[in-house]
């Protein structure tokens, strides 16, 4: 069983060993409701009292979606380089190393294939814990190769987005991934292979402006922040207060940019139903 310790902003971070986390650990949602982490896991990391969807990563999404948590990871060794020798308050190479050590991930996306309710599927899932889920060259390359796999094997593709946007440490090379992944998705469309896009909290920046919004069905989890620039930046730029719930999944759905909002506990069955519709 995976055990978790609570971090601020509703993020659950895996502990290294069960013994590091005492039995009886509780999680408190922003609304003040308290739930035991074992119950939380059995409830797809959603608090039943207030429907609060806790931020989770690729490990948890793969566990929820792949049958019996069985899958084969693709391109697991791809990592970011530092082509610009970028330095801000610290060298980019140091940031990468720190993120890899902290998260035990190679970069901000993991990709894998397996079965979901018996249907073959390829999934790419972003991890916000890795430099804010930012999209650099490695992320774009892994997503592109995953789409190539879907094309070759004629397998539906699911993209789970969770990102602060393009990775500034790679500048224009990062922005190029928007066009690269979007062009590859056009090939998927032309081959009539289903593409489902799931937007989770948050989906912003270059990710929301490219592959996240290009699904045959665009789906979001309840309460997810979805937009290009963040609400604070927009508010300060225009000098006006924003509408209530601005950039929430519910606001985006109301204004016609989403097809569905799906509770994570119903996600696997809903995705399966959509794939069956697209096959018919």
C-alpha positions in Angstrom: 0.0 0.0 0.0 1.3 3.5 -0.8 1.4 5.9 2.1 1.4 9.7 1.8 2.3 12.7 3.9 0.4 15.9 3.5 2.0 18.9 1.8 0.5 22.4 1.4 -1.9 23.2 -1.4 -3.5 19.8 -1.2 -0.6 17.8 -2.7 0.0 14.3 -1.5 3.6 13.2 -1.7 4.7 9.6 -1.5 6.8 8.7 1.5 9.8 6.5 0.9 8.7 3.8 3.3 5.5 2.8 5.2 7.5 3.0 8.4 8.0 6.7 7.9 4.3 7.3 8.2 2.5 6.3 11.4 -0.8 4.5 11.2 -3.8 6.9 11.8 -2.5 9.7 9.5 -5.2 12.1 8.5 -5.6 14.6 5.6 -7.4 17.9 6.0 -8.9 19.6 2.9 -9.0 23.3 2.3 -12.7 23.2 3.4 -11.7 21.8 6.7 -12.9 18.2 6.3 -10.7 15.5 7.6 -10.1 12.0 6.1 -7.8 9.1 6.8 -5.3 8.6 4.0 -6.3 5.0 3.6 -9.9 6.0 2.9 -8.6 8.7 0.6 -6.7 6.3 -1.5 -9.7 3.9 -1.8 -11.8 6.9 -2.8 -9.5 7.9 -5.8 -7.9 10.6 -3.7 -11.2 12.5 -3.5 -12.7 13.7 -0.1 -16.3 12.3 0.0 -17.4 15.1 2.4 -16.7 18.0 0.0 -15.7 16.4 -3.3 -12.3 18.0 -3.1 -10.0 16.4 -5.7 -6.5 16.3 -4.3 -3.6 16.9 -6.7 -2.1 13.5 -7.6 0.6 12.4 -10.0 1.2 9.9 -12.7 1.7 7.1 -10.2 -1.8 7.5 -8.8 -3.5 8.1 -12.2 -1.9 5.0 -13.6 -3.1 3.1 -10.5 -6.6 4.4 -11.0 -6.9 3.9 -14.8 -4.9 0.9 -15.9 -6.5 -2.5 -15.2 -4.9 -4.1 -12.1 -2.3 -1.2 -12.2 -0.5 -3.2 -15.0 1.2 -1.1 -17.7 4.5 -0.8 -19.7 6.2 2.5 -19.5 7.5 4.1 -22.7 10.7 6.1 -23.1 11.4 6.0 -19.3 15.0 7.2 -19.6 14.4 10.5 -21.5 15.5 13.5 -19.5 15.9 17.2 -20.1 19.3 18.6 -21.2 20.5 22.2 -20.7 21.1 23.5 -24.3 21.1 27.1 -23.3 23.3 26.7 -20.2 20.6 28.6 -18.3 21.3 30.2 -14.9 18.9 32.3 -12.8 19.2 32.0 -9.1 20.9 28.6 -9.7 22.0 26.6 -12.8 19.2 24.8 -14.6 21.1 21.5 -14.4 21.0 21.8 -10.6 17.2 22.4 -10.7 16.8 19.3 -12.8 18.9 17.2 -10.5 17.1 18.4 -7.4 13.7 17.8 -9.0 14.7 14.2 -10.0 16.0 13.4 -6.5 12.9 14.9 -4.8 10.3 13.3 -7.0 12.1 10.1 -8.2 10.9 11.1 -11.7 13.0 11.7 -14.8 10.9 14.7 -16.0 7.5 16.2 -15.8 5.6 13.6 -17.8 5.4 9.8 -17.8 4.0 7.7 -20.6 2.8 4.1 -20.7 0.5 1.7 -22.5 -1.8 -1.0 -21.1 -5.6 -1.7 -20.8 -8.4 0.3 -19.3 -11.5 -1.9 -18.7 -10.1 -4.2 -21.3 -9.5 -1.5 -24.0 -5.9 -0.9 -25.1 -4.9 2.6 -24.4 -1.8 4.8 -24.3 -1.6 7.4 -21.5 0.7 10.4 -21.0 0.4 11.9 -17.6 2.1 15.1 -16.3 3.5 15.5 -12.8 3.2 19.0 -11.3 5.7 18.1 -8.6 8.5 18.2 -11.2 9.3 21.9 -11.7 5.6 22.7 -11.8 4.8 20.3 -14.5 6.5 22.6 -16.9 6.8 21.6 -20.6 10.4 21.5 -21.8 11.9 19.7 -24.8 11.9 16.3 -23.0 8.2 16.6 -22.2 7.4 17.5 -25.8 9.5 14.7 -27.1 8.0 12.1 -24.8 4.4 13.1 -25.8 5.3 13.1 -29.5 6.8 9.6 -29.2 3.7 8.4 -27.4 1.5 9.7 -30.2 3.8 7.9 -32.6 3.2 4.7 -30.6 -0.6 5.3 -30.8 -0.3 5.8 -34.5 1.8 2.7 -35.1 -0.5 0.4 -33.0 -3.8 2.2 -33.8 -4.4 2.7 -30.0 -6.5 5.5 -28.4 -4.4 8.2 -26.6 -5.2 9.8 -23.3 -3.4 13.0 -22.2 -3.6 14.0 -18.6 -2.4 17.6 -18.2 -1.2 19.2 -15.0 1.1 22.1 -15.8 2.2 25.6 -15.0 3.1 26.1 -18.7 6.2 26.2 -20.8 9.6 25.8 -19.1 11.3 29.2 -19.1 14.7 27.7 -18.6 14.5 26.3 -22.2 13.1 29.5 -23.7 12.1 29.1 -27.4 12.9 25.4 -27.4 10.1 24.9 -24.9 7.6 27.0 -26.9 8.4 24.9 -30.0 6.9 21.9 -28.2 3.4 23.5 -28.6 3.6 23.3 -32.4 5.4 20.0 -32.4 2.8 18.2 -30.2 -0.2 19.9 -32.0 1.1 18.9 -35.4 1.5 15.3 -34.3 -2.0 15.3 -32.9 -3.2 16.3 -36.3 -1.7 13.1 -37.7 -3.6 11.2 -35.0 -6.9 12.9 -36.1 -6.2 12.1 -39.7 -5.7 8.5 -38.8 -9.1 8.6 -37.0 -7.5 7.4 -33.7 -9.3 8.7 -30.6 -7.6 11.4 -28.5 -9.0 12.2 -25.1 -7.7 15.2 -23.1 -8.1 15.4 -19.4 -7.3 18.7 -17.7 -6.5 18.6 -14.0 -5.5 21.2 -11.5 -3.8 23.3 -12.8 -3.7 23.3 -16.6 -2.2 26.6 -17.7 0.2 28.3 -20.1 1.5 26.7 -23.2 0.0 23.3 -22.3 -3.6 24.8 -22.2 -2.8 26.7 -25.5 -1.8 23.5 -27.3 -2.4 19.8 -26.8 -4.6 20.1 -23.7 -7.4 21.8 -25.7 -7.2 19.6 -28.8 -9.0 16.4 -27.7 -11.8 14.7 -29.5 -13.3 15.2 -26.1 -12.0 17.8 -23.7 -12.6 16.8 -20.1 -11.7 18.3 -16.7 -11.8 17.3 -13.1 -14.1 19.4 -10.7 -12.5 22.6 -9.6 -9.5 22.4 -11.8 -7.8 25.7 -12.7 -7.8 26.0 -16.5 -6.5 29.0 -18.5 -3.5 30.6 -20.1 -2.2 33.3 -17.8 -3.2 32.9 -14.1 -6.0 34.9 -12.6 -3.7 37.1 -10.5 -1.6 38.1 -13.6 -4.8 38.9 -15.6 -6.3 40.9 -12.7 -3.2 43.0 -12.3 -2.9 43.5 -16.1 -6.4 44.7 -16.7 -6.9 46.4 -13.3 -10.3 44.9 -12.8 -11.8 42.2 -10.6 -12.5 38.9 -12.3 -15.9 37.1 -12.4 -16.6 34.6 -9.6 -15.1 31.2 -10.3 -13.0 32.6 -13.2 -10.9 29.9 -14.9 -12.4 27.1 -12.8 -13.4 24.0 -14.7 -17.0 24.9 -14.1 -16.6 28.4 -15.5 -14.7 27.0 -18.5 -17.5 24.5 -19.1 -20.2 27.1 -18.9 -18.4 29.2 -21.5 -18.1 26.3 -24.0 -14.5 25.3 -23.8 -15.1 21.9 -22.2 -17.2 18.9 -23.1 -17.5 17.4 -19.6 -16.5 17.7 -16.0 -15.9 14.2 -14.6 -15.5 13.2 -11.0 -12.3 11.2 -10.6 -14.2 8.3 -9.1 -16.2 7.9 -12.3 -13.2 8.7 -14.6 -12.3 5.2 -15.7 -15.9 4.3 -16.7 -16.5 7.6 -18.4 -13.4 7.4 -20.5 -14.2 3.8 -21.5 -17.7 4.9 -22.5 -16.3 7.8 -24.7 -13.9 5.4 -26.4 -16.7 3.0 -27.2 -18.7 5.9 -28.7 -15.7 7.0 -30.8 -15.2 3.4 -32.1 -18.9 3.1 -33.2 
